[in-house]
Amino acid sequence: MGKFMDVHHGMQGITADQLKEAHRRDLAIEAEEGVHFEQAWADPKSGTVYCLSDAPSADAVKRVHAQAGHPVTEVHEVSLTVS
């Protein structure tokens, strides 16, 4: 399993409720691909949404997001962490 950060664009004006609902849709189906979405952040002004997950691959992250209705093309493995 790796840790991945994916980036969605074009979601200008997203609200907290909309972000929660999108995250809920991911959580509802994540186990099908062995993915676990940990957290999501958004910048409504730029329309950028970031999601952090544990997953077997970037492709697994893409498949869950696509099935949940918000496809993503930008997925980055983040193998270094500092606190």
N, CA, C and O of each residue as an XYZ file, in Angstrom:
332
protein
N       0.844     -1.190      0.000
C       0.000      0.000      0.000
C       0.879      1.239      0.000
O       1.917      1.286      0.659
N       0.447      2.223     -0.741
C       1.137      3.504     -0.769
C       0.191      4.611     -0.349
O      -1.017      4.402     -0.236
N       0.742      5.773     -0.124
C      -0.054      6.952      0.203
C      -0.093      7.823     -1.039
O       0.930      8.040     -1.688
N      -1.285      8.324     -1.369
C      -1.480      9.094     -2.591
C      -2.231     10.387     -2.307
O      -3.132     10.427     -1.468
N      -1.844     11.448     -3.023
C      -2.562     12.714     -3.009
C      -3.074     12.921     -4.423
O      -2.298     12.949     -5.379
N      -4.390     13.066     -4.548
C      -4.923     13.354     -5.875
C      -5.509     14.751     -5.890
O      -5.897     15.293     -4.856
N      -5.564     15.321     -7.081
C      -5.962     16.712     -7.245
C      -7.061     16.797     -8.296
O      -6.902     16.342     -9.428
N      -8.173     17.391     -7.892
C      -9.297     17.639     -8.805
C      -9.290     19.129     -9.160
O      -8.995     19.972     -8.312
N      -9.610     19.441    -10.387
C      -9.696     20.834    -10.838
C     -11.103     21.094    -11.362
O     -11.839     20.159    -11.677
N     -11.466     22.354    -11.451
C     -12.754     22.722    -12.043
C     -13.930     22.618    -11.090
O     -15.069     22.488    -11.537
N     -13.686     22.671     -9.791
C     -14.771     22.548     -8.810
C     -14.990     23.889     -8.096
O     -15.182     23.935     -6.881
N     -14.958     24.978     -8.879
C     -15.146     26.307     -8.319
C     -16.476     26.384     -7.578
O     -17.497     25.875     -8.039
N     -16.433     27.037     -6.411
C     -17.653     27.241     -5.636
C     -18.084     26.047     -4.811
O     -19.162     26.081     -4.216
N     -17.281     24.985     -4.749
C     -17.667     23.813     -3.969
C     -17.904     24.221     -2.513
O     -17.147     25.007     -1.945
N     -18.958     23.679     -1.926
C     -19.294     23.974     -0.534
C     -18.815     22.834      0.361
O     -18.451     21.761     -0.120
N     -18.820     23.083      1.659
C     -18.443     22.035      2.613
C     -19.374     20.836      2.480
O     -18.921     19.693      2.541
N     -20.658     21.081      2.301
C     -21.609     19.973      2.147
C     -21.332     19.169      0.884
O     -21.416     17.941      0.906
N     -21.008     19.829     -0.198
C     -20.696     19.125     -1.444
C     -19.418     18.307     -1.304
O     -19.338     17.187     -1.808
N     -18.418     18.864     -0.622
C     -17.178     18.129     -0.399
C     -17.434     16.904      0.471
O     -16.910     15.825      0.194
N     -18.232     17.063      1.518
C     -18.581     15.929      2.385
C     -19.300     14.847      1.603
O     -19.022     13.663      1.791
N     -20.218     15.230      0.732
C     -20.968     14.254     -0.061
C     -20.051     13.519     -1.035
O     -20.166     12.302     -1.185
N     -19.154     14.228     -1.694
C     -18.208     13.576     -2.610
C     -17.319     12.600     -1.841
O     -17.064     11.491     -2.311
N     -16.852     13.003     -0.673
C     -16.018     12.136      0.158
C     -16.820     10.916      0.613
O     -16.296      9.802      0.633
N     -18.075     11.117      0.973
C     -18.947     10.014      1.389
C     -19.120      9.004      0.262
O     -19.117      7.797      0.508
N     -19.274      9.488     -0.982
C     -19.418      8.577     -2.124
C     -18.154      7.752     -2.332
O     -18.231      6.573     -2.677
N     -16.982      8.372     -2.121
C     -15.724      7.623     -2.199
C     -15.676      6.545     -1.121
O     -15.350      5.392     -1.406
N     -16.000      6.920      0.117
C     -15.936      5.987      1.236
C     -16.876      4.793      1.045
O     -16.579      3.678      1.476
N     -18.005      5.043      0.396
C     -19.005      3.994      0.212
C     -18.506      2.863     -0.680
O     -18.981      1.733     -0.566
N     -17.555      3.151     -1.567
C     -17.113      2.130     -2.528
C     -15.615      1.850     -2.479
O     -15.127      1.011     -3.236
N     -14.880      2.526     -1.613
C     -13.422      2.410     -1.607
C     -12.918      0.983     -1.401
O     -11.891      0.608     -1.968
N     -13.612      0.194     -0.611
C     -13.148     -1.166     -0.306
C     -13.101     -2.051     -1.552
O     -12.329     -3.008     -1.599
N     -13.908     -1.746     -2.548
C     -13.927     -2.537     -3.777
C     -12.554     -2.540     -4.464
O     -12.203     -3.491     -5.162
N     -11.785     -1.467     -4.258
C     -10.463     -1.342     -4.892
C      -9.333     -1.413     -3.864
O      -8.165     -1.243     -4.214
N      -9.676     -1.664     -2.599
C      -8.642     -1.718     -1.570
C      -8.058     -0.363     -1.224
O      -6.906     -0.265     -0.799
N      -8.855      0.687     -1.407
C      -8.437      2.070     -1.159
C      -9.070      2.549      0.135
O     -10.169      2.118      0.483
N      -8.388      3.437      0.853
C      -9.003      4.126      1.987
C      -8.710      5.615      1.865
O      -7.557      6.039      1.941
N      -9.758      6.399      1.676
C      -9.625      7.855      1.600
C      -9.621      8.409      3.012
O     -10.576      8.220      3.766
N      -8.537      9.097      3.369
C      -8.361      9.610      4.722
C      -8.983     10.976      4.931
O      -9.656     11.211      5.935
N      -8.759     11.879      3.982
C      -9.188     13.255      4.181
C      -9.282     13.962      2.841
O      -8.649     13.559      1.865
N     -10.079     15.020      2.806
C     -10.197     15.839      1.597
C     -10.165     17.311      1.993
O     -10.660     17.693      3.053
N      -9.577     18.125      1.129
C      -9.496     19.565      1.327
C      -9.946     20.239      0.036
O      -9.852     19.652     -1.042
N     -10.436     21.474      0.147
C     -10.858     22.194     -1.056
C     -10.538     23.673     -0.950
O     -10.532     24.254      0.135
N     -10.274     24.266     -2.108
C     -10.174     25.711     -2.253
C     -11.293     26.104     -3.219
O     -11.115     26.034     -4.435
N     -12.446     26.517     -2.681
C     -13.588     26.829     -3.548
C     -13.297     27.915     -4.578
O     -13.850     27.892     -5.678
N     -12.432     28.865     -4.229
C     -12.144     29.959     -5.159
C     -11.440     29.459     -6.416
O     -11.817     29.830     -7.528
N     -10.413     28.613     -6.246
C      -9.693     28.095     -7.422
C     -10.374     26.866     -8.009
O     -10.121     26.495     -9.155
N     -11.243     26.236     -7.214
C     -11.917     25.025     -7.679
C     -11.056     23.783     -7.576
O     -11.289     22.794     -8.271
N     -10.049     23.839     -6.696
C      -9.137     22.713     -6.536
C      -9.500     21.921     -5.296
O      -9.723     22.486     -4.225
N      -9.558     20.593     -5.454
C      -9.843     19.681     -4.343
C      -8.699     18.679     -4.257
O      -8.221     18.167     -5.269
N      -8.272     18.413     -3.031
C      -7.183     17.476     -2.766
C      -7.712     16.337     -1.908
O      -8.456     16.576     -0.956
N      -7.341     15.109     -2.227
C      -7.749     13.941     -1.451
C      -6.510     13.118     -1.097
O      -5.652     12.874     -1.946
N      -6.428     12.697      0.161
C      -5.333     11.865      0.629
C      -5.857     10.456      0.849
O      -6.907     10.269      1.463
N      -5.132      9.468      0.350
C      -5.601      8.089      0.481
C      -4.447      7.119      0.655
O      -3.300      7.413      0.322
N      -4.785      5.959      1.185
C      -3.913      4.786      1.160
C      -4.494      3.885      0.084
O      -5.701      3.642      0.054
N      -3.640      3.390     -0.797
C      -4.148      2.598     -1.912
C      -3.063      1.688     -2.470
O      -1.873      1.938     -2.282
N      -3.483      0.627     -3.161
C      -2.500     -0.249     -3.793
C      -1.840      0.389     -5.019
O      -0.739     -0.004     -5.405
N      -2.515      1.380     -5.637
C      -1.963      2.017     -6.837
C      -2.721      3.304     -7.144
O      -3.825      3.529     -6.649
N      -2.102      4.140     -7.968
C      -2.767      5.354     -8.440
C      -3.990      4.996     -9.280
O      -5.004      5.692     -9.230
N      -3.897      3.916    -10.050
C      -5.034      3.495    -10.871
C      -6.238      3.116    -10.014
O      -7.377      3.386    -10.397
N      -6.001      2.498     -8.862
C      -7.108      2.154     -7.964
C      -7.799      3.419     -7.466
O      -9.026      3.462     -7.382
N      -7.025      4.445     -7.137
C      -7.593      5.732     -6.712
C      -8.447      6.309     -7.844
O      -9.566      6.768     -7.616
N      -7.910      6.282     -9.054
C      -8.648      6.816    -10.204
C      -9.962      6.071    -10.419
O     -10.984      6.692    -10.708
N      -9.943      4.747    -10.281
C     -11.161      3.960    -10.509
C     -12.245      4.293     -9.485
O     -13.418      4.406     -9.840
N     -11.861      4.450     -8.219
C     -12.858      4.789     -7.195
C     -13.463      6.160     -7.478
O     -14.683      6.319     -7.457
N     -12.621      7.141     -7.739
C     -13.142      8.485     -8.015
C     -14.049      8.484     -9.246
O     -15.090      9.140     -9.243
N     -13.671      7.766    -10.284
C     -14.499      7.718    -11.489
C     -15.854      7.089    -11.188
O     -16.890      7.596    -11.618
N     -15.843      5.987    -10.449
C     -17.100      5.315    -10.114
C     -17.963      6.181     -9.199
O     -19.191      6.112     -9.256
N     -17.328      6.992     -8.360
C     -18.066      7.869     -7.439
C     -18.597      9.119     -8.136
O     -19.359      9.882     -7.543
N     -18.197      9.333     -9.393
C     -18.751     10.439    -10.164
C     -17.889     11.686    -10.240
O     -18.346     12.716    -10.736
N     -16.659     11.619     -9.762
C     -15.756     12.773     -9.868
C     -14.371     12.275    -10.272
O     -13.467     12.174     -9.443
N     -14.221     11.962    -11.569
C     -12.953     11.420    -12.070
C     -11.790     12.379    -11.841
O     -11.958     13.596    -11.772
N     -10.619     11.792    -11.728
C      -9.401     12.561    -11.497
C      -8.303     12.017    -12.407
O      -8.231     10.812    -12.648
N      -7.456     12.903    -12.907
C      -6.337     12.466    -13.738
C      -5.005     12.695    -13.037
O      -3.995     12.102    -13.418
N      -4.991     13.545    -12.022
C      -3.742     13.896    -11.345
C      -3.659     13.175    -10.002
O      -4.329     13.555     -9.042
N      -2.835     12.135     -9.940
C      -2.645     11.360     -8.709
C      -1.147     11.226     -8.478
O      -0.407     10.792     -9.360
N      -0.711     11.604     -7.283
C       0.715     11.586     -6.947
C       0.955     10.669     -5.759
O       0.259     10.765     -4.748
N       1.930      9.785     -5.874
C       2.325      9.000     -4.720
C       3.191      9.899     -3.829
O       4.104     10.568     -4.311
N       2.894      9.905     -2.534
C       3.653     10.723     -1.583
C       4.341      9.780     -0.600
O       3.761      9.349      0.397
N       5.589      9.481     -0.915
C       6.309      8.454     -0.149
C       7.139      9.026      0.994
O       7.639      8.268      1.826
N       7.295     10.338      1.052
C       8.027     10.957      2.143
C       7.079     11.784      3.002
O       6.266     12.546      2.478
N       7.184     11.635      4.319
C       6.348     12.389      5.244
C       7.218     12.908      6.376
O       8.078     12.192      6.889
N       6.993     14.146      6.758
C       7.639     14.717      7.945
C       6.560     15.331      8.829
O       5.510     15.754      8.346
N       6.831     15.372     10.111
C       5.869     15.965     11.052
C       6.514     17.122     11.773
O       5.876     17.760     12.610
